[in-house]
Amino acid sequence: MQFLNRLARLLDDLDRISQKYQDEELRAVVSDLYKQLALVVNILEKVYTIYMELDILMKTDLRLDPGTYLEVELPQQPVRLVDYLNKLRSEGHDAAKVLAYQLGTGLVNLEIKDGEVYIRSKTR
């Protein structure tokens, strides 16, 4: 955000200079830059809103805190999803929450091979 604040101040300075020297071309460029900066700020606000909603979803509906399931070992090679979920249950984990966390954070992918669903780590 400091970057955006500095950029806005620089645009203000450019606008004052364009008024001082009555440079209409510079004034038009500054006006266009203001519009582009407003667009960037709006996009960042939307991204932040989405991030906050996902954070609330993970902490409330899914009851997942960031880093909760980091101790769970990721599959080293593609494993049948059923086998992986059974392994998680046997270790005492809530398999659905672990899977939701791992998929939501992008640690694992699901793929279909020969009509079966496999889970694989993205960091292999």
N, C-alpha and C positions, 0 to 999 in steps of 0.2 A: 504494500500500500504506500510505502514511502516513495517508491518509484513513481506511482501515479500522482502523488502530491507534488513531487518535484516537476513532473511533466506539466501538470496544470499551472504551476508557478511560472515555468518557462513560457508557456503559451500566453499567460497574462503579460509577461514582459514583452513578448513579441507583439502582442496586441497594442500595448502602450507605445512601442516603437513605431508601429504602423500608423498610429494616430498622430504621433509627434511629427513624423515625416510625411504624413498624408499619402501613404503608399497603399493604394487600393488593391493592388495585386497581392501584397503581403497580408493585408487585412482579409482578403478572400481565402488565402491559404490558411491563415490562423482560424478562420471560421470553420473551414473544412476539418481542420485538425481537432477543433473542439467537438465537432459532431462525431468524429471517429473515436475520440477519447470517451465520449458519453456512451457510445456503442460498446466499447471495451468494458467500461464500468458496469453496464447493464448485464453483459455476459458473465462477468465475474460474480455479480450478485446472484444470478440464476444458478451458477455452479455452486456457490456457497449455500444457497437454499437447498439444492439437491443433496449436497453433502450433509447438511444438518438433518434433513429428513431421513436419509439413510442411517445416520448415526442414531437418531431416535428410534428408528425401526429395529436396528440391531440390538439396542439396549433395552427396549421395552417389549415389543412383540416377540422377538426371537430370544430375548434375554441373553444376548451375547456381548461381552465386553471385549474390546480389542486386546488381543494377546491371550485370551482365555484358553485357547486350544493349541498354543504353540508347542506344548510338550508332547502332543500326539504325533507319533511318527508318521510321516507321509509315505505313501507307497513308493518303493524304490524302482519298481517296474510296473507296467500295467497289470492290474489285479481285477478280477471280477468284482463288481460292485457289491454283490451279495456277500461274497467272502470277506471283503473289507469291512462291511457293516457288522457282520457277525464277530469279526476280530475286535472291533471297537466295543461292542456290547460285552464281550468276554473280558475286556480290560476294565469294564465298569464305567464307560463313557456313555453319554446320551448320543447315540449314533446319528440321529437326525440333526441335532444341533452341531455336532462336529462337521458333518457333511455340509450343512448350510454355511457354516463359518468358512470352511476351506474353499467352497465354491464361490462364496461372496467376496472373499479376499483374493481370489485368483490363484490360490496355491495349487489347485488341482483342476483337471479337465475330465469330462466324461466323454467316452467315445464308444461307438458300437462296432464290434467285430463279430462276424459270424452269428449275428442275431442276439448277441449278449452285450450287456452294458459293462464297460470296464472303466476304472478310475485310474488316472495316471498323474503323477506329479509334474508340474511345469518346470521344476528345477532339476530335472534329471540330466 
